[in-house]
Structures are given as C-alpha cells and as structure tokens.
Amino acid sequence: MSVYLDNAATTALDADVLNAMLPFYHEVYGNPSSQHEMGRKAKSAIEEARKTIAGLINANQGEIVFTSCGTESNNTILKCAVRDLGVKHIISTPIEHHCVLHTLEYLSETHRIKITILPVDNEGRVDMEQLERQLSLINEKTLVSIIHANNEVGTMSDMDAIANVCDKYDVLYHADTVQSFAHYKFDVKKTPVHFLSASAHKFHGPKGVGFFYMKGAAKVHSFIHGGGQERGYRAGTENVAGIVGMAYAAKMAYEHLENDREHILGLKNYLREEVKKALPDVELNGVLDDNQSLFTVLSLSLPTHPSGSLLLFKLDMQGIYVSGSSACSSGASVGSHVLASMGKGADRIPLRCSFSKYNTKEDVDILVKALKNLYEKTV
Ligand SMILES: Cc1ncc(COP(=O)(O)O)c(C=O)c1O
C-alpha cells in the first residue's frame, strides 16, 4: 500500500470529476468552434464552466480565460502585462514558483524590464513596509507579482493588504493562487487584485488545464497566436473535457471547503506533533500560525543523515511519496531557492509533506515510523 503525501505537486483526479468529463471525449466531442450542433454543445459546456468558476470568485464571466496550466497562466499574465499594458517594472519575491522567476529573468534580459525582488524573512513573509517603500518610489508602470501560498513551505501572503497598497499607488497586482484556489475563498470584487492564476490538477481536477482571472480593465491580448478562441485571449482548440472537469472539481472543492480544511489541517498538525516526538531535532519551515500557512503543506528540515537526500529515495522504496522541496520538472536534485531565500542552511534534508482530503492519520503514522527507523538505523 502506498502513502501519497505529495499533493502540492499534484492531486488524484476525483472519480466524479472523471465521470463529468467522459461524455466530452466520446459523446460531445465536437470542436467548440464548429457551427454545428455538436460544436455548439461543446461551446456551451465551456461557457457553463466559465460561469461556474467566475461565480466562485465573484468575477464576471468575461474575466476568466482558460489555459493549459498554472505555468501558462503566469507566463501570459507577466509577459502580456509588459507587451500590452506598458509595464516597465515588476516587483516580486524570491520565493515565487520557477514559472514566475524564470519569466522575470527572461523579461529582464530580453525586454529590459526592471525587476525588484523584495526580501522575505526566515519564515517566508514579505516585508510589507519594503513593498510600500518601493511603491512610493516608482515612476513607471508597475506590476506587483506575489505568490499567495508558497508551494514549498506553505507561507501565505496577505492578499488584502497587498491589494490595498497596490491600489493606493495605482499599480497592477498579480497573485499566483495555483496552490490556494479551491482551498480558500476569493472575492475579486472585494479584493482589488488584477490577476489570479490557477491549475486544475492541484484540486483533484485533470492535468493540462488551468485558468487566469483578469480584472475587466486590465485586458491583455493572446500570448499564443492562432484562432480567435477564448474571445481572442487565448488561441488554440480548447481542452473541453479538461475545462468541464476543472469547473466540476472547483465546485466540489467549494462545497466541502470547511470540512476538508478541518480534516487536512488536523493531519498536518498531527504530523507536526508526531514527527517532533520521533525526531526531536527536526525543524519546521515556514510560518506556524494556521491563519498564515497553507493547510495542505508541512515543510520539514530533517537532521543530517548518512544517506543525505537519498533518504527520500529510501522512503520511495517503501511506497511513501513525499517531496524534497517542490516537484522538480527535470528530475535533477537541486537545492531549494525558497529555503535558501529564507536563510535555511543546506546542511539539513528538506522534506515537504502535502496533504489532500484522501489522506488519513494512518498515512502520517506510516511516514513517521519509517523516518524513525531510518534514523535509528544510523545509531
Ligand atoms: C505556486 C505555483 N505556481 C505555479 C505552478 C505551475 O502550475 P502547473 O503545474 O499547472 O504548470 C505551481 C505548480 O506546482 C505552483 O505550485
């Protein structure tokens, strides 16, 4: 039996979500751009999904654009804000996902966009005073891009506070909500945010589909050139089944938000206590306050071990799936840029456990027992 504790990397597709998607593979498989009835039905399923997602965050339907993933959503927002909205300066943090950080590097190198990276404290919190100081000095069109819930350590930024300061200085605000959408509620009419990004596979939806929200006035044009799909905001034949599945998964998540949160947070706190008992020298990374920390993620720094980072491989051999820091696309083991920016030494072994509604206390017990055994074997 395996223990899957890597839900920040991706979650299992819900069986009900799959059932909602299946007809769009073999019954209503028309191209949504086709004029005939099968095409019109596919198109109307997309618009229904858009209505569902817009409703969940109190957006207007026209403000939701479907994409292929969180990476595409973030790339589109950042690159198109420069191309279409005249942004010349982007303020961000060192603990963004690589799809933001590498896009910022690209924009700096090829478009000479000024990039300001705000420091974070040793728990991953952004210094709001520094942000305000930076904003008070700007003299060019600026976008603030700050991750809402960090995927490696779970630290959350205060979206309302950031949105309000951005509003005060009349700058654009993008929050990468890939880890928090469908786990937390958002109301884009109350929080003056211009862009949000999300990805279905983080909340029991399918892989290969995401969306971004763009506030009415902040209109960017298509990042991908081609047909006029998504009202001209994103070319390419739509992933109809994926879009339907994403909306279904989001709706289900919202219906069970409170119960799921309670269950998952209980597991996170249980692991926190049990691992401390088993390995007193373990360190916890990120903010410990439940109100400022993603309830699905617990990041640990384990004491040194003769196996080093191969420790994770030893867990893997026992069917226990966790992550070093974040899921690494190349498979190569590189140090965590997030932990490094928080001043966490590379001498310890980072271990990220991320939970879903499907995890149980037994999963935590199995992990803790396996860790205890691995450390006991060394003495
Ligand atoms: C915070 C954050 N942003 C963006 C992404 C990229 O999302 P996707 O895997 O859908 O491209 C991830 C994925 O882990 C993430 O955690």
The ligand as an SDF file (V2000), in Angstrom:
LIG
                    3D

 16 16  0  0  0  0  0  0  0  0999 V2000
    2.6340   28.2200   -6.8250 C   0  0  0  0  0  0  0  0  0  0  0  0
    2.6690   27.5330   -8.1480 C   0  0  0  0  0  0  0  0  0  0  0  0
    2.5780   28.2710   -9.2710 N   0  0  0  0  0  0  0  0  0  0  0  0
    2.5900   27.7020  -10.4840 C   0  0  0  0  0  0  0  0  0  0  0  0
    2.6910   26.3440  -10.6400 C   0  0  0  0  0  0  0  0  0  0  0  0
    2.6970   25.7470  -12.0100 C   0  0  0  0  0  0  0  0  0  0  0  0
    1.4900   25.0750  -12.2370 O   0  0  0  0  0  0  0  0  0  0  0  0
    1.3660   23.9340  -13.3670 P   0  0  0  0  0  0  0  0  0  0  0  0
    1.9610   22.7010  -12.7880 O   0  0  0  0  0  0  0  0  0  0  0  0
   -0.1140   23.7840  -13.5840 O   0  0  0  0  0  0  0  0  0  0  0  0
    2.0590   24.4350  -14.5520 O   0  0  0  0  0  0  0  0  0  0  0  0
    2.8060   25.5300   -9.4990 C   0  0  0  0  0  0  0  0  0  0  0  0
    2.9730   24.0700   -9.6140 C   0  0  0  0  0  0  0  0  0  0  0  0
    3.4550   23.4070   -8.7240 O   0  0  0  0  0  0  0  0  0  0  0  0
    2.7750   26.1450   -8.2220 C   0  0  0  0  0  0  0  0  0  0  0  0
    2.8680   25.4220   -7.1010 O   0  0  0  0  0  0  0  0  0  0  0  0
  1  2  1  0
  2  3  1  0
  2 15  2  0
  3  4  2  0
  4  5  1  0
  5  6  1  0
  5 12  2  0
  6  7  1  0
  7  8  1  0
  8  9  2  0
  8 10  1  0
  8 11  1  0
 12 13  1  0
 12 15  1  0
 13 14  2  0
 15 16  1  0
M  END
$$$$
